[in-house]
Amino acid sequence: MVDVVRADREYAPRMSSLAAASTRMVALVSAIAAALAAAPIDDDKKHGKHGDAAAAQTPPAASAPNPHGHKRAPEAVHWFITMHGEPGGNTIRGIDGKGTVMGSMLGPVPPESGGAPRSMRGMVYLGDGTLLAASAYLEDTRLIRFTKPGADGTMSFHSVFAREGASGSELQHTYALAVGPDGTVYASNQDSNTVTRYSGIGTPNPGQPIPSPAAIAGLGLPAGVIVPNSKVSPEGVHEIRGIVIGPDGLLYVADRDAAEVVAFDTATGRRVKVVASAKDGLKRPIQLLVGPRGTMYLTDNGAKAVFAIDPAAGTVSVFSDQSRGVPDEPSALAIDGSHLLVGDRKSRKVVRFKIPDGKAENDPFVAELPDSPEFIVPAVLPAP
């Protein structure tokens, strides 16, 4: 078993430093959010046309559909969504500002790069504005990079960033993606119940698995593993789902089977703390999302609730439940200004909840999807 006291002593200096960094980061995020709401941002400055290395550390904002400050027409694409099943789950579709589901936003993937994606799951923007998406079909798992969205929201194939086998054997049926402050890409993998990590854009070997840290290298982990499964380590994950990088720089992992959200140190791969568990009401945690003020939102389709977690304060509260409109199988999460979007896998709809009171709007934002929603991200389009 893990010697928790020894681990706490070992990581005390690091955690003190992370806590200070957390305070500065939350303040910075709040300032940026206020600036985005108040005025347009020059596109060159925002995306940083000074090389991939600089861009890799500044991914586009993922909490607002209109980061440039320009008013977008309701008929334009505002959101990208992935869905479960066939054939709806084999692409990324758009959603306009009125909640109407649009067609596919993706151009073709050439046969030499694996052909059309299947079982699309998590999406995340990279520092240069390109979109990375998980094509999670069994033994053909690929992390596919698409070009920056055009004015109509469409994206062309860019490259295969990573794939099972070539990029590590644990990249299997990927669920969620996250990007660290240094551009490192993290993937949660359902079939191996691991988190793997890859060198980001702007590095000499983008998409290559990063060796496991020395603190966990003795476990004999496959290439790229930063969080092992519970069969390999008592600190590992039982049944993985969502992941997110917190304002404190820690990697937060939703463990569905253990009914926990656990923080890991990305420098060592060691478990740091449990921030939410069954004692807080968790039953089957699914997705994680960090809001603009550092609050971490969590969907739980066992508790049929959305939780709000404050990792710095160590508090967990119910943001909303079925008495305030949470659907039967809450899953996908996205921030829409002063609202939280929540996708329901059972009824195939998307509901908007007011922040901070957690009350659902009377009518769904998207009343009928072609299939169960998996992930939702804002459509970051070029300025008109």
C-alpha positions in Angstrom: 0.0 0.0 0.0 1.1 3.6 -0.5 2.9 5.4 2.3 0.7 8.5 2.3 2.7 10.3 5.0 6.0 9.8 3.1 4.3 10.9 -0.1 2.9 14.1 1.5 6.4 15.0 2.9 7.9 14.3 -0.5 5.5 16.5 -2.4 5.0 19.3 0.2 7.3 21.8 -1.5 5.7 21.0 -4.9 2.2 21.4 -3.6 3.1 24.7 -2.0 4.4 25.9 -5.3 1.3 24.6 -7.1 -1.0 26.4 -4.7 0.7 29.7 -5.4 0.6 29.0 -9.1 -3.1 28.2 -8.8 -3.9 31.6 -7.2 -2.1 33.4 -10.0 -3.7 31.3 -12.8 -7.3 31.8 -11.5 -6.7 35.5 -11.4 -5.3 35.5 -14.9 -8.2 33.4 -16.3 -10.7 35.8 -14.7 -8.9 38.8 -16.2 -8.9 37.1 -19.7 -12.6 36.2 -19.5 -13.4 39.8 -18.6 -11.3 41.1 -21.5 -12.9 38.7 -24.0 -16.4 39.8 -23.0 -15.5 43.5 -23.3 -13.5 43.8 -26.6 -12.4 42.0 -29.7 -9.0 40.4 -29.6 -6.6 40.6 -32.5 -6.4 37.2 -34.1 -2.7 37.2 -34.7 -2.0 38.1 -31.0 -4.4 35.5 -29.7 -3.0 32.6 -31.6 0.5 33.8 -31.5 2.1 33.9 -34.9 5.6 33.4 -33.5 6.1 29.7 -34.1 4.4 26.4 -32.9 6.4 26.4 -29.7 4.7 29.6 -28.4 1.3 28.5 -29.8 1.5 25.1 -28.1 1.3 26.8 -24.7 -1.7 29.0 -25.4 -4.7 26.9 -26.7 -7.8 28.9 -27.6 -10.4 29.5 -25.0 -12.7 26.5 -24.6 -15.5 28.1 -22.6 -17.1 30.6 -25.0 -18.3 30.2 -28.6 -17.2 33.7 -29.5 -13.7 34.5 -28.3 -13.1 37.3 -30.7 -15.8 39.6 -29.3 -17.7 39.7 -32.6 -21.5 39.0 -32.6 -22.1 35.7 -34.4 -25.3 35.1 -36.4 -27.7 32.7 -34.7 -27.7 30.6 -37.9 -23.9 30.2 -37.8 -22.2 27.2 -36.1 -21.6 27.9 -32.4 -20.7 24.4 -31.2 -19.0 21.2 -32.3 -20.5 17.9 -31.0 -19.5 14.2 -31.1 -22.1 11.5 -30.7 -22.4 7.8 -29.9 -23.3 5.0 -32.4 -23.3 4.5 -36.1 -23.2 6.5 -38.4 -23.7 9.6 -36.2 -20.7 8.9 -34.1 -18.3 8.9 -37.0 -18.0 12.6 -37.5 -18.1 16.0 -35.7 -21.3 17.9 -36.3 -22.2 21.5 -35.8 -24.9 23.2 -33.6 -26.0 26.7 -34.4 -26.9 29.4 -31.9 -30.5 28.4 -31.9 -29.8 24.7 -31.0 -30.3 23.3 -34.5 -28.1 20.4 -35.4 -26.1 20.9 -38.5 -24.2 18.6 -40.8 -20.7 17.2 -40.6 -18.0 19.7 -40.2 -15.2 17.4 -41.3 -13.4 16.9 -44.6 -12.3 13.4 -45.6 -9.4 11.6 -44.0 -7.3 9.9 -46.7 -7.0 6.1 -46.8 -3.3 6.2 -46.1 -4.1 7.9 -42.8 -6.7 5.3 -41.8 -9.7 6.6 -43.7 -12.9 7.9 -42.2 -13.0 8.2 -38.4 -15.2 6.0 -36.3 -16.6 6.3 -32.8 -15.6 10.0 -32.3 -15.2 11.0 -28.7 -13.2 13.8 -27.0 -12.1 17.0 -28.7 -9.6 19.6 -27.6 -8.0 22.6 -29.2 -4.2 22.7 -29.6 -2.2 25.9 -29.2 -2.3 26.8 -32.9 -6.1 26.6 -33.1 -6.2 23.2 -34.8 -8.7 20.7 -33.3 -7.6 17.3 -32.0 -10.3 14.6 -31.8 -10.3 11.0 -30.7 -11.4 8.4 -33.2 -11.9 5.6 -30.7 -12.9 2.6 -32.6 -11.4 -0.5 -30.9 -8.0 -1.5 -32.4 -8.1 1.5 -34.8 -7.9 4.2 -32.1 -6.4 7.4 -33.6 -6.0 11.0 -32.3 -6.7 13.0 -35.5 -5.8 16.6 -36.0 -8.0 18.8 -38.1 -7.2 22.3 -39.4 -8.5 25.5 -37.7 -12.2 25.9 -38.4 -13.1 28.1 -41.4 -15.7 30.8 -41.3 -18.5 28.2 -41.9 -17.1 25.9 -39.2 -15.7 23.2 -41.5 -12.3 21.6 -41.0 -10.0 19.7 -43.2 -7.8 16.8 -42.3 -4.4 17.9 -41.0 -2.6 14.7 -39.7 -2.8 11.7 -37.5 -1.3 13.0 -34.2 -1.1 9.6 -32.5 -2.4 6.1 -33.0 -2.6 2.8 -31.2 0.5 0.7 -31.8 2.6 3.4 -33.3 2.0 5.7 -30.3 1.9 3.2 -27.5 -0.2 0.1 -26.9 -2.4 1.6 -24.2 -4.0 4.1 -26.6 -7.2 2.0 -26.7 -10.8 3.3 -27.1 -9.8 6.8 -26.1 -12.5 8.8 -24.3 -11.4 12.3 -23.2 -8.5 14.6 -24.1 -6.7 17.4 -22.3 -3.8 19.7 -23.0 -1.4 20.8 -20.3 0.1 24.3 -20.0 3.2 23.2 -21.8 1.2 21.7 -24.7 1.5 18.1 -23.6 -1.6 16.1 -24.8 -3.3 13.7 -22.3 -5.7 10.9 -23.3 -7.9 8.8 -21.1 -8.3 5.3 -22.5 -11.3 3.1 -21.6 -10.0 -0.3 -22.7 -6.7 0.0 -20.8 -8.0 2.3 -18.0 -5.0 4.5 -18.3 -4.0 8.0 -19.1 -1.3 8.3 -21.7 0.5 11.5 -22.7 2.2 12.8 -25.9 4.6 15.5 -26.9 2.7 18.6 -28.0 3.0 20.6 -31.2 6.1 22.8 -31.3 8.3 19.9 -29.9 10.8 17.9 -31.9 8.5 14.8 -31.9 4.8 15.9 -31.6 2.5 13.0 -31.0 5.2 10.7 -29.6 4.5 9.0 -26.2 6.4 10.6 -23.3 8.3 8.1 -21.1 6.8 7.4 -17.7 8.4 9.5 -14.8 11.1 7.9 -12.7 8.7 7.7 -9.7 6.5 5.1 -11.5 8.9 3.7 -14.1 9.5 0.7 -11.9 6.0 -0.5 -12.6 7.1 -1.6 -16.1 4.5 0.6 -17.8 4.0 0.7 -21.6 5.2 3.8 -23.5 3.3 7.0 -22.7 1.5 5.9 -19.5 1.3 8.7 -16.9 -1.6 7.2 -14.9 -1.7 3.4 -14.7 -4.8 1.2 -14.0 -5.5 -0.4 -10.7 -4.3 -3.8 -11.7 -0.8 -2.4 -12.0 -0.7 0.0 -9.1 -2.8 0.6 -6.0 -2.7 4.3 -7.0 -4.2 3.4 -10.4 -7.6 3.9 -12.0 -10.4 1.3 -11.9 -12.7 2.5 -14.7 -11.6 5.7 -16.4 -13.7 8.4 -17.9 -13.2 12.2 -18.1 -9.9 14.0 -17.5 -9.0 17.7 -17.1 -6.0 19.8 -16.2 -6.9 21.9 -13.2 -5.9 25.5 -12.5 -3.3 24.1 -10.1 -1.6 22.1 -12.9 -2.7 18.8 -11.5 -4.3 16.1 -13.7 -7.9 15.3 -12.5 -9.3 11.9 -13.4 -12.9 10.7 -13.1 -12.9 7.0 -11.9 -16.4 5.7 -12.6 -16.1 2.4 -10.9 -14.5 3.8 -7.7 -16.9 6.8 -7.7 -14.0 9.2 -7.3 -12.3 12.2 -8.8 -8.6 11.8 -8.2 -5.7 14.3 -8.7 -2.3 13.2 -10.1 1.0 15.0 -10.3 2.0 15.1 -14.0 5.7 15.5 -13.1 5.8 12.2 -11.1 2.7 10.2 -12.1 1.8 9.8 -8.4 -1.6 10.2 -6.9 -1.9 13.4 -4.9 -5.4 13.5 -3.4 -9.0 12.4 -3.9 -11.1 15.6 -4.4 -14.6 14.0 -4.6 -15.9 10.5 -3.7 -19.0 8.5 -2.7 -19.1 10.4 0.6 -19.9 13.5 -1.4 -22.7 11.7 -3.3 -20.8 10.5 -6.3 -22.0 7.2 -7.9 -20.8 7.1 -11.6 -18.7 10.2 -12.4 -18.4 10.8 -16.1 -17.0 14.1 -17.5 -15.0 17.0 -16.0 -14.8 20.6 -17.1 -13.1 23.6 -15.5 -15.1 26.8 -15.5 -13.8 30.3 -16.0 -13.5 30.9 -12.2 -11.7 27.6 -11.5 -14.8 25.7 -10.5 -14.7 22.1 -11.7 -18.0 20.7 -13.0 -18.7 16.9 -13.0 -21.5 15.0 -14.5 -22.6 11.8 -12.7 -25.1 9.6 -14.4 -25.5 7.4 -11.4 -26.4 10.2 -9.0 -28.2 12.0 -11.9 -26.6 15.2 -10.9 -23.9 17.8 -11.8 -21.4 18.5 -9.0 -19.3 21.6 -8.5 -15.8 20.9 -7.1 -13.4 23.5 -5.6 -10.1 21.7 -5.5 -8.3 24.5 -3.7 -10.9 24.8 -1.0 -11.5 21.0 -0.9 -15.3 21.4 -1.2 -17.8 19.5 -3.2 -21.4 20.6 -3.7 -24.4 19.7 -5.9 -24.6 22.3 -8.7 -27.9 20.8 -10.0 -29.9 17.6 -9.7 -33.2 16.2 -11.1 -35.3 18.5 -9.0 -33.7 21.4 -11.0 -33.8 19.7 -14.4 -30.8 17.4 -14.6 -31.7 14.6 -17.1 -31.4 10.9 -16.5 -28.0 10.4 -18.0 -25.9 13.6 -17.8 -22.7 13.4 -19.7 -21.3 16.1 -22.1 -20.3 19.5 -20.6 -19.6 22.9 -22.0 -19.6 26.5 -20.7 -21.9 28.9 -22.6 -21.2 32.3 -21.0 -23.3 32.3 -17.8 -24.8 28.9 -18.6 -23.6 25.3 -18.4 -24.5 23.0 -21.2 -25.3 19.4 -20.2 -25.8 16.6 -22.7 -28.2 13.8 -21.9 -27.3 10.4 -23.4 -30.7 8.9 -22.7 -33.1 11.5 -24.2 -30.5 12.7 -26.8 -30.8 16.4 -25.9 -28.7 19.3 -24.5 -30.0 21.3 -21.6 -28.8 24.8 -20.4 -28.4 25.5 -16.7 -27.9 28.9 -15.2 -24.7 29.6 -13.4 -24.5 29.7 -10.4 -28.0 28.7 -9.3 -28.1 25.4 -11.4 -31.6 25.9 -12.6 -32.4 24.4 -16.1 -34.1 26.5 -18.7 -37.7 25.4 -19.5 -36.9 24.2 -23.0 -33.8 22.2 -24.0 -31.2 24.1 -26.0 -31.1 21.1 -28.4 -34.3 19.1 -28.2 -33.4 16.2 -30.4 -30.0 14.9 -31.4 -29.5 12.1 -34.0 -27.7 10.0 -31.3 -26.5 10.2 -27.7 -24.1 13.2 -27.1 -20.5 12.4 -26.2 -18.6 15.7 -26.1 -19.3 19.4 -26.9 -16.7 22.2 -27.5 -17.2 25.7 -28.8 -16.6 26.4 -32.5 -13.7 28.9 -32.5 -14.1 30.6 -35.8 -12.0 33.3 -37.5 -13.1 36.9 -37.0 -15.4 38.2 -39.8 
